[in-house]
Amino acid sequence: MKAEEAAIASLKRALGPLNAHLASNTYLVGDFVTLADIITICNLYLGYKTVMTKSFTSEFPHVERYFWTLVNQPKFHKIL
């Protein structure tokens, strides 16, 4: 159980700054999708698909918006 709690704490520490950045930005860099966004979404995808519940992700509303905005774009949707 301690390992699970540590993993959750680490994930929250990682998502906090991302959420703060996305509060005033649509994408990670600039005004359009870049490689940084593609890599970030690919890293978030497995978590969203398997273990990150809605109650967990609701703590990070800007990450939530960012994730769903990008995965629902046709090119992302086609691959993921």
mmCIF file as gemmi writes it, N, C-alpha and C atoms, coordinates in Angstrom:
data_model
loop_
_atom_site.group_PDB
_atom_site.id
_atom_site.type_symbol
_atom_site.label_atom_id
_atom_site.label_alt_id
_atom_site.label_comp_id
_atom_site.label_asym_id
_atom_site.label_entity_id
_atom_site.label_seq_id
_atom_site.pdbx_PDB_ins_code
_atom_site.Cartn_x
_atom_site.Cartn_y
_atom_site.Cartn_z
_atom_site.occupancy
_atom_site.B_iso_or_equiv
_atom_site.pdbx_formal_charge
_atom_site.auth_seq_id
_atom_site.auth_asym_id
_atom_site.pdbx_PDB_model_num
ATOM 1 N N . MET Axp A 1 ? 0.822 -1.195 0 1 0 ? 1 A 1
ATOM 2 C CA . MET Axp A 1 ? 0 0 0 1 0 ? 1 A 1
ATOM 3 C C . MET Axp A 1 ? 0.864 1.256 0 1 0 ? 1 A 1
ATOM 4 N N . LYS Axp A 2 ? 2.014 1.191 0.65 1 0 ? 2 A 1
ATOM 5 C CA . LYS Axp A 2 ? 2.893 2.356 0.672 1 0 ? 2 A 1
ATOM 6 C C . LYS Axp A 2 ? 3.405 2.685 -0.726 1 0 ? 2 A 1
ATOM 7 N N . ALA Axp A 3 ? 3.681 1.649 -1.515 1 0 ? 3 A 1
ATOM 8 C CA . ALA Axp A 3 ? 4.159 1.885 -2.876 1 0 ? 3 A 1
ATOM 9 C C . ALA Axp A 3 ? 3.083 2.573 -3.716 1 0 ? 3 A 1
ATOM 10 N N . GLU Axp A 4 ? 1.839 2.163 -3.541 1 0 ? 4 A 1
ATOM 11 C CA . GLU Axp A 4 ? 0.735 2.788 -4.272 1 0 ? 4 A 1
ATOM 12 C C . GLU Axp A 4 ? 0.562 4.244 -3.857 1 0 ? 4 A 1
ATOM 13 N N . GLU Axp A 5 ? 0.642 4.512 -2.569 1 0 ? 5 A 1
ATOM 14 C CA . GLU Axp A 5 ? 0.518 5.89 -2.078 1 0 ? 5 A 1
ATOM 15 C C . GLU Axp A 5 ? 1.658 6.753 -2.593 1 0 ? 5 A 1
ATOM 16 N N . ALA Axp A 6 ? 2.86 6.19 -2.636 1 0 ? 6 A 1
ATOM 17 C CA . ALA Axp A 6 ? 4.015 6.932 -3.152 1 0 ? 6 A 1
ATOM 18 C C . ALA Axp A 6 ? 3.85 7.227 -4.637 1 0 ? 6 A 1
ATOM 19 N N . ALA Axp A 7 ? 3.32 6.262 -5.385 1 0 ? 7 A 1
ATOM 20 C CA . ALA Axp A 7 ? 3.105 6.459 -6.824 1 0 ? 7 A 1
ATOM 21 C C . ALA Axp A 7 ? 2.057 7.545 -7.059 1 0 ? 7 A 1
ATOM 22 N N . ILE Axp A 8 ? 0.997 7.541 -6.281 1 0 ? 8 A 1
ATOM 23 C CA . ILE Axp A 8 ? -0.043 8.558 -6.422 1 0 ? 8 A 1
ATOM 24 C C . ILE Axp A 8 ? 0.506 9.935 -6.088 1 0 ? 8 A 1
ATOM 25 N N . ALA Axp A 9 ? 1.294 10.018 -5.034 1 0 ? 9 A 1
ATOM 26 C CA . ALA Axp A 9 ? 1.898 11.3 -4.654 1 0 ? 9 A 1
ATOM 27 C C . ALA Axp A 9 ? 2.839 11.801 -5.747 1 0 ? 9 A 1
ATOM 28 N N . SER Axp A 10 ? 3.609 10.912 -6.333 1 0 ? 10 A 1
ATOM 29 C CA . SER Axp A 10 ? 4.532 11.296 -7.412 1 0 ? 10 A 1
ATOM 30 C C . SER Axp A 10 ? 3.766 11.791 -8.635 1 0 ? 10 A 1
ATOM 31 N N . LEU Axp A 11 ? 2.689 11.102 -8.969 1 0 ? 11 A 1
ATOM 32 C CA . LEU Axp A 11 ? 1.883 11.507 -10.117 1 0 ? 11 A 1
ATOM 33 C C . LEU Axp A 11 ? 1.269 12.884 -9.884 1 0 ? 11 A 1
ATOM 34 N N . LYS Axp A 12 ? 0.786 13.119 -8.675 1 0 ? 12 A 1
ATOM 35 C CA . LYS Axp A 12 ? 0.215 14.435 -8.361 1 0 ? 12 A 1
ATOM 36 C C . LYS Axp A 12 ? 1.274 15.526 -8.431 1 0 ? 12 A 1
ATOM 37 N N . ARG Axp A 13 ? 2.496 15.227 -7.982 1 0 ? 13 A 1
ATOM 38 C CA . ARG Axp A 13 ? 3.585 16.21 -8.076 1 0 ? 13 A 1
ATOM 39 C C . ARG Axp A 13 ? 3.916 16.517 -9.534 1 0 ? 13 A 1
ATOM 40 N N . ALA Axp A 14 ? 3.811 15.537 -10.397 1 0 ? 14 A 1
ATOM 41 C CA . ALA Axp A 14 ? 4.103 15.743 -11.814 1 0 ? 14 A 1
ATOM 42 C C . ALA Axp A 14 ? 2.977 16.489 -12.514 1 0 ? 14 A 1
ATOM 43 N N . LEU Axp A 15 ? 1.745 16.167 -12.179 1 0 ? 15 A 1
ATOM 44 C CA . LEU Axp A 15 ? 0.606 16.795 -12.855 1 0 ? 15 A 1
ATOM 45 C C . LEU Axp A 15 ? 0.348 18.217 -12.383 1 0 ? 15 A 1
ATOM 46 N N . GLY Axp A 16 ? 0.764 18.561 -11.175 1 0 ? 16 A 1
ATOM 47 C CA . GLY Axp A 16 ? 0.537 19.903 -10.646 1 0 ? 16 A 1
ATOM 48 C C . GLY Axp A 16 ? 1.12 21.008 -11.52 1 0 ? 16 A 1
ATOM 49 N N . PRO Axp A 17 ? 2.419 20.964 -11.817 1 0 ? 17 A 1
ATOM 50 C CA . PRO Axp A 17 ? 3 21.998 -12.683 1 0 ? 17 A 1
ATOM 51 C C . PRO Axp A 17 ? 2.429 21.982 -14.1 1 0 ? 17 A 1
ATOM 52 N N . LEU Axp A 18 ? 2.124 20.798 -14.602 1 0 ? 18 A 1
ATOM 53 C CA . LEU Axp A 18 ? 1.509 20.708 -15.934 1 0 ? 18 A 1
ATOM 54 C C . LEU Axp A 18 ? 0.149 21.39 -15.924 1 0 ? 18 A 1
ATOM 55 N N . ASN Axp A 19 ? -0.636 21.135 -14.899 1 0 ? 19 A 1
ATOM 56 C CA . ASN Axp A 19 ? -1.95 21.763 -14.759 1 0 ? 19 A 1
ATOM 57 C C . ASN Axp A 19 ? -1.817 23.285 -14.67 1 0 ? 19 A 1
ATOM 58 N N . ALA Axp A 20 ? -0.841 23.747 -13.913 1 0 ? 20 A 1
ATOM 59 C CA . ALA Axp A 20 ? -0.62 25.197 -13.77 1 0 ? 20 A 1
ATOM 60 C C . ALA Axp A 20 ? -0.25 25.825 -15.119 1 0 ? 20 A 1
ATOM 61 N N . HIS Axp A 21 ? 0.617 25.163 -15.871 1 0 ? 21 A 1
ATOM 62 C CA . HIS Axp A 21 ? 1.017 25.689 -17.184 1 0 ? 21 A 1
ATOM 63 C C . HIS Axp A 21 ? -0.177 25.739 -18.131 1 0 ? 21 A 1
ATOM 64 N N . LEU Axp A 22 ? -0.98 24.687 -18.107 1 0 ? 22 A 1
ATOM 65 C CA . LEU Axp A 22 ? -2.114 24.603 -19.021 1 0 ? 22 A 1
ATOM 66 C C . LEU Axp A 22 ? -3.277 25.504 -18.623 1 0 ? 22 A 1
ATOM 67 N N . ALA Axp A 23 ? -3.198 26.106 -17.442 1 0 ? 23 A 1
ATOM 68 C CA . ALA Axp A 23 ? -4.239 27.051 -17.022 1 0 ? 23 A 1
ATOM 69 C C . ALA Axp A 23 ? -4.297 28.254 -17.954 1 0 ? 23 A 1
ATOM 70 N N . SER Axp A 24 ? -3.165 28.613 -18.542 1 0 ? 24 A 1
ATOM 71 C CA . SER Axp A 24 ? -3.129 29.774 -19.431 1 0 ? 24 A 1
ATOM 72 C C . SER Axp A 24 ? -2.573 29.451 -20.819 1 0 ? 24 A 1
ATOM 73 N N . ASN Axp A 25 ? -2.449 28.159 -21.124 1 0 ? 25 A 1
ATOM 74 C CA . ASN Axp A 25 ? -1.931 27.739 -22.43 1 0 ? 25 A 1
ATOM 75 C C . ASN Axp A 25 ? -2.759 26.578 -22.952 1 0 ? 25 A 1
ATOM 76 N N . THR Axp A 26 ? -3.012 26.585 -24.245 1 0 ? 26 A 1
ATOM 77 C CA . THR Axp A 26 ? -3.73 25.472 -24.862 1 0 ? 26 A 1
ATOM 78 C C . THR Axp A 26 ? -2.797 24.308 -25.118 1 0 ? 26 A 1
ATOM 79 N N . TYR Axp A 27 ? -1.59 24.611 -25.528 1 0 ? 27 A 1
ATOM 80 C CA . TYR Axp A 27 ? -0.589 23.592 -25.85 1 0 ? 27 A 1
ATOM 81 C C . TYR Axp A 27 ? 0.649 23.824 -24.993 1 0 ? 27 A 1
ATOM 82 N N . LEU Axp A 28 ? 1.557 22.869 -25.01 1 0 ? 28 A 1
ATOM 83 C CA . LEU Axp A 28 ? 2.757 23.009 -24.18 1 0 ? 28 A 1
ATOM 84 C C . LEU Axp A 28 ? 3.687 24.089 -24.691 1 0 ? 28 A 1
ATOM 85 N N . VAL Axp A 29 ? 3.83 24.155 -26.03 1 0 ? 29 A 1
ATOM 86 C CA . VAL Axp A 29 ? 4.742 25.124 -26.627 1 0 ? 29 A 1
ATOM 87 C C . VAL Axp A 29 ? 4.042 25.801 -27.795 1 0 ? 29 A 1
ATOM 88 N N . GLY Axp A 30 ? 3.858 27.09 -27.735 1 0 ? 30 A 1
ATOM 89 C CA . GLY Axp A 30 ? 3.29 27.812 -28.864 1 0 ? 30 A 1
ATOM 90 C C . GLY Axp A 30 ? 1.787 27.68 -28.995 1 0 ? 30 A 1
ATOM 91 N N . ASP Axp A 31 ? 1.325 27.865 -30.233 1 0 ? 31 A 1
ATOM 92 C CA . ASP Axp A 31 ? -0.107 27.929 -30.509 1 0 ? 31 A 1
ATOM 93 C C . ASP Axp A 31 ? -0.633 26.754 -31.327 1 0 ? 31 A 1
ATOM 94 N N . PHE Axp A 32 ? 0.132 25.685 -31.393 1 0 ? 32 A 1
ATOM 95 C CA . PHE Axp A 32 ? -0.309 24.509 -32.139 1 0 ? 32 A 1
ATOM 96 C C . PHE Axp A 32 ? 0.373 23.277 -31.568 1 0 ? 32 A 1
ATOM 97 N N . VAL Axp A 33 ? -0.097 22.117 -31.987 1 0 ? 33 A 1
ATOM 98 C CA . VAL Axp A 33 ? 0.443 20.847 -31.496 1 0 ? 33 A 1
ATOM 99 C C . VAL Axp A 33 ? 1.897 20.701 -31.924 1 0 ? 33 A 1
ATOM 100 N N . THR Axp A 34 ? 2.743 20.334 -30.967 1 0 ? 34 A 1
ATOM 101 C CA . THR Axp A 34 ? 4.152 20.075 -31.252 1 0 ? 34 A 1
ATOM 102 C C . THR Axp A 34 ? 4.501 18.663 -30.772 1 0 ? 34 A 1
ATOM 103 N N . LEU Axp A 35 ? 5.729 18.271 -31.001 1 0 ? 35 A 1
ATOM 104 C CA . LEU Axp A 35 ? 6.202 16.97 -30.533 1 0 ? 35 A 1
ATOM 105 C C . LEU Axp A 35 ? 6.051 16.848 -29.022 1 0 ? 35 A 1
ATOM 106 N N . ALA Axp A 36 ? 6.219 17.941 -28.303 1 0 ? 36 A 1
ATOM 107 C CA . ALA Axp A 36 ? 6.054 17.923 -26.85 1 0 ? 36 A 1
ATOM 108 C C . ALA Axp A 36 ? 4.642 17.488 -26.467 1 0 ? 36 A 1
ATOM 109 N N . ASP Axp A 37 ? 3.644 17.972 -27.181 1 0 ? 37 A 1
ATOM 110 C CA . ASP Axp A 37 ? 2.256 17.577 -26.913 1 0 ? 37 A 1
ATOM 111 C C . ASP Axp A 37 ? 2.021 16.112 -27.242 1 0 ? 37 A 1
ATOM 112 N N . ILE Axp A 38 ? 2.555 15.668 -28.362 1 0 ? 38 A 1
ATOM 113 C CA . ILE Axp A 38 ? 2.382 14.274 -28.783 1 0 ? 38 A 1
ATOM 114 C C . ILE Axp A 38 ? 2.968 13.334 -27.735 1 0 ? 38 A 1
ATOM 115 N N . ILE Axp A 39 ? 4.172 13.63 -27.28 1 0 ? 39 A 1
ATOM 116 C CA . ILE Axp A 39 ? 4.824 12.788 -26.27 1 0 ? 39 A 1
ATOM 117 C C . ILE Axp A 39 ? 4.054 12.821 -24.959 1 0 ? 39 A 1
ATOM 118 N N . THR Axp A 40 ? 3.613 13.99 -24.544 1 0 ? 40 A 1
ATOM 119 C CA . THR Axp A 40 ? 2.873 14.114 -23.285 1 0 ? 40 A 1
ATOM 120 C C . THR Axp A 40 ? 1.559 13.343 -23.345 1 0 ? 40 A 1
ATOM 121 N N . ILE Axp A 41 ? 0.831 13.472 -24.434 1 0 ? 41 A 1
ATOM 122 C CA . ILE Axp A 41 ? -0.438 12.766 -24.567 1 0 ? 41 A 1
ATOM 123 C C . ILE Axp A 41 ? -0.207 11.26 -24.591 1 0 ? 41 A 1
ATOM 124 N N . CYS Axp A 42 ? 0.816 10.811 -25.281 1 0 ? 42 A 1
ATOM 125 C CA . CYS Axp A 42 ? 1.123 9.371 -25.3 1 0 ? 42 A 1
ATOM 126 C C . CYS Axp A 42 ? 1.459 8.869 -23.895 1 0 ? 42 A 1
ATOM 127 N N . ASN Axp A 43 ? 2.144 9.677 -23.112 1 0 ? 43 A 1
ATOM 128 C CA . ASN Axp A 43 ? 2.466 9.287 -21.742 1 0 ? 43 A 1
ATOM 129 C C . ASN Axp A 43 ? 1.238 9.295 -20.843 1 0 ? 43 A 1
ATOM 130 N N . LEU Axp A 44 ? 0.33 10.23 -21.057 1 0 ? 44 A 1
ATOM 131 C CA . LEU Axp A 44 ? -0.884 10.298 -20.25 1 0 ? 44 A 1
ATOM 132 C C . LEU Axp A 44 ? -1.919 9.244 -20.66 1 0 ? 44 A 1
ATOM 133 N N . TYR Axp A 45 ? -1.876 8.817 -21.904 1 0 ? 45 A 1
ATOM 134 C CA . TYR Axp A 45 ? -2.917 7.947 -22.456 1 0 ? 45 A 1
ATOM 135 C C . TYR Axp A 45 ? -3.115 6.657 -21.66 1 0 ? 45 A 1
ATOM 136 N N . LEU Axp A 46 ? -2.058 5.96 -21.378 1 0 ? 46 A 1
ATOM 137 C CA . LEU Axp A 46 ? -2.185 4.695 -20.652 1 0 ? 46 A 1
ATOM 138 C C . LEU Axp A 46 ? -2.79 4.912 -19.271 1 0 ? 46 A 1
ATOM 139 N N . GLY Axp A 47 ? -2.373 5.98 -18.602 1 0 ? 47 A 1
ATOM 140 C CA . GLY Axp A 47 ? -2.939 6.29 -17.294 1 0 ? 47 A 1
ATOM 141 C C . GLY Axp A 47 ? -4.418 6.589 -17.374 1 0 ? 47 A 1
ATOM 142 N N . TYR Axp A 48 ? -4.812 7.389 -18.346 1 0 ? 48 A 1
ATOM 143 C CA . TYR Axp A 48 ? -6.229 7.709 -18.512 1 0 ? 48 A 1
ATOM 144 C C . TYR Axp A 48 ? -7.026 6.45 -18.867 1 0 ? 48 A 1
ATOM 145 N N . LYS Axp A 49 ? -6.424 5.576 -19.637 1 0 ? 49 A 1
ATOM 146 C CA . LYS Axp A 49 ? -7.116 4.382 -20.103 1 0 ? 49 A 1
ATOM 147 C C . LYS Axp A 49 ? -7.254 3.332 -18.997 1 0 ? 49 A 1
ATOM 148 N N . THR Axp A 50 ? -6.304 3.297 -18.059 1 0 ? 50 A 1
ATOM 149 C CA . THR Axp A 50 ? -6.292 2.175 -17.121 1 0 ? 50 A 1
ATOM 150 C C . THR Axp A 50 ? -6.509 2.53 -15.653 1 0 ? 50 A 1
ATOM 151 N N . VAL Axp A 51 ? -5.84 3.55 -15.139 1 0 ? 51 A 1
ATOM 152 C CA . VAL Axp A 51 ? -5.87 3.745 -13.686 1 0 ? 51 A 1
ATOM 153 C C . VAL Axp A 51 ? -6.309 5.118 -13.194 1 0 ? 51 A 1
ATOM 154 N N . MET Axp A 52 ? -6.271 6.114 -14.024 1 0 ? 52 A 1
ATOM 155 C CA . MET Axp A 52 ? -6.611 7.465 -13.57 1 0 ? 52 A 1
ATOM 156 C C . MET Axp A 52 ? -8.119 7.657 -13.64 1 0 ? 52 A 1
ATOM 157 N N . THR Axp A 53 ? -8.757 7.63 -12.489 1 0 ? 53 A 1
ATOM 158 C CA . THR Axp A 53 ? -10.21 7.765 -12.415 1 0 ? 53 A 1
ATOM 159 C C . THR Axp A 53 ? -10.633 9.21 -12.601 1 0 ? 53 A 1
ATOM 160 N N . LYS Axp A 54 ? -11.903 9.397 -12.883 1 0 ? 54 A 1
ATOM 161 C CA . LYS Axp A 54 ? -12.453 10.751 -13.052 1 0 ? 54 A 1
ATOM 162 C C . LYS Axp A 54 ? -12.281 11.56 -11.769 1 0 ? 54 A 1
ATOM 163 N N . SER Axp A 55 ? -12.439 10.927 -10.62 1 0 ? 55 A 1
ATOM 164 C CA . SER Axp A 55 ? -12.272 11.662 -9.362 1 0 ? 55 A 1
ATOM 165 C C . SER Axp A 55 ? -10.822 12.109 -9.178 1 0 ? 55 A 1
ATOM 166 N N . PHE Axp A 56 ? -9.876 11.322 -9.655 1 0 ? 56 A 1
ATOM 167 C CA . PHE Axp A 56 ? -8.469 11.703 -9.572 1 0 ? 56 A 1
ATOM 168 C C . PHE Axp A 56 ? -8.165 12.828 -10.548 1 0 ? 56 A 1
ATOM 169 N N . THR Axp A 57 ? -8.577 12.679 -11.798 1 0 ? 57 A 1
ATOM 170 C CA . THR Axp A 57 ? -8.229 13.68 -12.809 1 0 ? 57 A 1
ATOM 171 C C . THR Axp A 57 ? -8.981 14.985 -12.611 1 0 ? 57 A 1
ATOM 172 N N . SER Axp A 58 ? -10.09 14.956 -11.879 1 0 ? 58 A 1
ATOM 173 C CA . SER Axp A 58 ? -10.828 16.198 -11.642 1 0 ? 58 A 1
ATOM 174 C C . SER Axp A 58 ? -10.025 17.189 -10.806 1 0 ? 58 A 1
ATOM 175 N N . GLU Axp A 59 ? -8.986 16.717 -10.121 1 0 ? 59 A 1
ATOM 176 C CA . GLU Axp A 59 ? -8.091 17.606 -9.375 1 0 ? 59 A 1
ATOM 177 C C . GLU Axp A 59 ? -7.203 18.427 -10.311 1 0 ? 59 A 1
ATOM 178 N N . PHE Axp A 60 ? -7.159 18.027 -11.577 1 0 ? 60 A 1
ATOM 179 C CA . PHE Axp A 60 ? -6.294 18.673 -12.568 1 0 ? 60 A 1
ATOM 180 C C . PHE Axp A 60 ? -7.134 19.044 -13.797 1 0 ? 60 A 1
ATOM 181 N N . PRO Axp A 61 ? -8.029 20.018 -13.654 1 0 ? 61 A 1
ATOM 182 C CA . PRO Axp A 61 ? -8.985 20.318 -14.734 1 0 ? 61 A 1
ATOM 183 C C . PRO Axp A 61 ? -8.342 20.78 -16.034 1 0 ? 61 A 1
ATOM 184 N N . HIS Axp A 62 ? -7.213 21.443 -15.959 1 0 ? 62 A 1
ATOM 185 C CA . HIS Axp A 62 ? -6.567 21.928 -17.185 1 0 ? 62 A 1
ATOM 186 C C . HIS Axp A 62 ? -5.875 20.785 -17.922 1 0 ? 62 A 1
ATOM 187 N N . VAL Axp A 63 ? -5.32 19.837 -17.175 1 0 ? 63 A 1
ATOM 188 C CA . VAL Axp A 63 ? -4.753 18.638 -17.796 1 0 ? 63 A 1
ATOM 189 C C . VAL Axp A 63 ? -5.879 17.838 -18.438 1 0 ? 63 A 1
ATOM 190 N N . GLU Axp A 64 ? -6.999 17.735 -17.742 1 0 ? 64 A 1
ATOM 191 C CA . GLU Axp A 64 ? -8.169 17.012 -18.26 1 0 ? 64 A 1
ATOM 192 C C . GLU Axp A 64 ? -8.63 17.625 -19.587 1 0 ? 64 A 1
ATOM 193 N N . ARG Axp A 65 ? -8.789 18.943 -19.617 1 0 ? 65 A 1
ATOM 194 C CA . ARG Axp A 65 ? -9.197 19.633 -20.857 1 0 ? 65 A 1
ATOM 195 C C . ARG Axp A 65 ? -8.188 19.392 -21.969 1 0 ? 65 A 1
ATOM 196 N N . TYR Axp A 66 ? -6.925 19.57 -21.654 1 0 ? 66 A 1
ATOM 197 C CA . TYR Axp A 66 ? -5.834 19.387 -22.618 1 0 ? 66 A 1
ATOM 198 C C . TYR Axp A 66 ? -5.862 17.975 -23.199 1 0 ? 66 A 1
ATOM 199 N N . PHE Axp A 67 ? -5.938 16.984 -22.338 1 0 ? 67 A 1
ATOM 200 C CA . PHE Axp A 67 ? -5.926 15.591 -22.776 1 0 ? 67 A 1
ATOM 201 C C . PHE Axp A 67 ? -7.087 15.317 -23.732 1 0 ? 67 A 1
ATOM 202 N N . TRP Axp A 68 ? -8.3 15.643 -23.313 1 0 ? 68 A 1
ATOM 203 C CA . TRP Axp A 68 ? -9.464 15.318 -24.138 1 0 ? 68 A 1
ATOM 204 C C . TRP Axp A 68 ? -9.523 16.17 -25.404 1 0 ? 68 A 1
ATOM 205 N N . THR Axp A 69 ? -9.04 17.385 -25.343 1 0 ? 69 A 1
ATOM 206 C CA . THR Axp A 69 ? -8.991 18.218 -26.549 1 0 ? 69 A 1
ATOM 207 C C . THR Axp A 69 ? -8.085 17.579 -27.59 1 0 ? 69 A 1
ATOM 208 N N . LEU Axp A 70 ? -6.92 17.114 -27.167 1 0 ? 70 A 1
ATOM 209 C CA . LEU Axp A 70 ? -5.972 16.55 -28.127 1 0 ? 70 A 1
ATOM 210 C C . LEU Axp A 70 ? -6.373 15.158 -28.592 1 0 ? 70 A 1
ATOM 211 N N . VAL Axp A 71 ? -6.776 14.274 -27.689 1 0 ? 71 A 1
ATOM 212 C CA . VAL Axp A 71 ? -7.101 12.91 -28.144 1 0 ? 71 A 1
ATOM 213 C C . VAL Axp A 71 ? -8.329 12.879 -29.044 1 0 ? 71 A 1
ATOM 214 N N . ASN Axp A 72 ? -9.157 13.898 -28.989 1 0 ? 72 A 1
ATOM 215 C CA . ASN Axp A 72 ? -10.332 13.932 -29.857 1 0 ? 72 A 1
ATOM 216 C C . ASN Axp A 72 ? -10.081 14.617 -31.195 1 0 ? 72 A 1
ATOM 217 N N . GLN Axp A 73 ? -8.865 15.098 -31.409 1 0 ? 73 A 1
ATOM 218 C CA . GLN Axp A 73 ? -8.525 15.63 -32.724 1 0 ? 73 A 1
ATOM 219 C C . GLN Axp A 73 ? -8.376 14.442 -33.68 1 0 ? 73 A 1
ATOM 220 N N . PRO Axp A 74 ? -8.8 14.58 -34.917 1 0 ? 74 A 1
ATOM 221 C CA . PRO Axp A 74 ? -8.814 13.442 -35.85 1 0 ? 74 A 1
ATOM 222 C C . PRO Axp A 74 ? -7.491 12.675 -35.957 1 0 ? 74 A 1
ATOM 223 N N . LYS Axp A 75 ? -6.375 13.377 -36.002 1 0 ? 75 A 1
ATOM 224 C CA . LYS Axp A 75 ? -5.097 12.67 -36.176 1 0 ? 75 A 1
ATOM 225 C C . LYS Axp A 75 ? -4.725 11.883 -34.912 1 0 ? 75 A 1
ATOM 226 N N . PHE Axp A 76 ? -4.996 12.431 -33.741 1 0 ? 76 A 1
ATOM 227 C CA . PHE Axp A 76 ? -4.754 11.697 -32.493 1 0 ? 76 A 1
ATOM 228 C C . PHE Axp A 76 ? -5.736 10.529 -32.387 1 0 ? 76 A 1
ATOM 229 N N . HIS Axp A 77 ? -6.992 10.815 -32.657 1 0 ? 77 A 1
ATOM 230 C CA . HIS Axp A 77 ? -8.042 9.808 -32.52 1 0 ? 77 A 1
ATOM 231 C C . HIS Axp A 77 ? -7.76 8.609 -33.423 1 0 ? 77 A 1
ATOM 232 N N . LYS Axp A 78 ? -7.252 8.863 -34.598 1 0 ? 78 A 1
ATOM 233 C CA . LYS Axp A 78 ? -6.949 7.796 -35.563 1 0 ? 78 A 1
ATOM 234 C C . LYS Axp A 78 ? -5.866 6.865 -35.018 1 0 ? 78 A 1
ATOM 235 N N . ILE Axp A 79 ? -4.871 7.41 -34.341 1 0 ? 79 A 1
ATOM 236 C CA . ILE Axp A 79 ? -3.743 6.622 -33.843 1 0 ? 79 A 1
ATOM 237 C C . ILE Axp A 79 ? -4.035 5.987 -32.498 1 0 ? 79 A 1
ATOM 238 N N . LEU Axp A 80 ? -4.64 6.752 -31.575 1 0 ? 80 A 1
ATOM 239 C CA . LEU Axp A 80 ? -4.896 6.234 -30.241 1 0 ? 80 A 1
ATOM 240 C C . LEU Axp A 80 ? -6.155 5.389 -30.223 1 0 ? 80 A 1
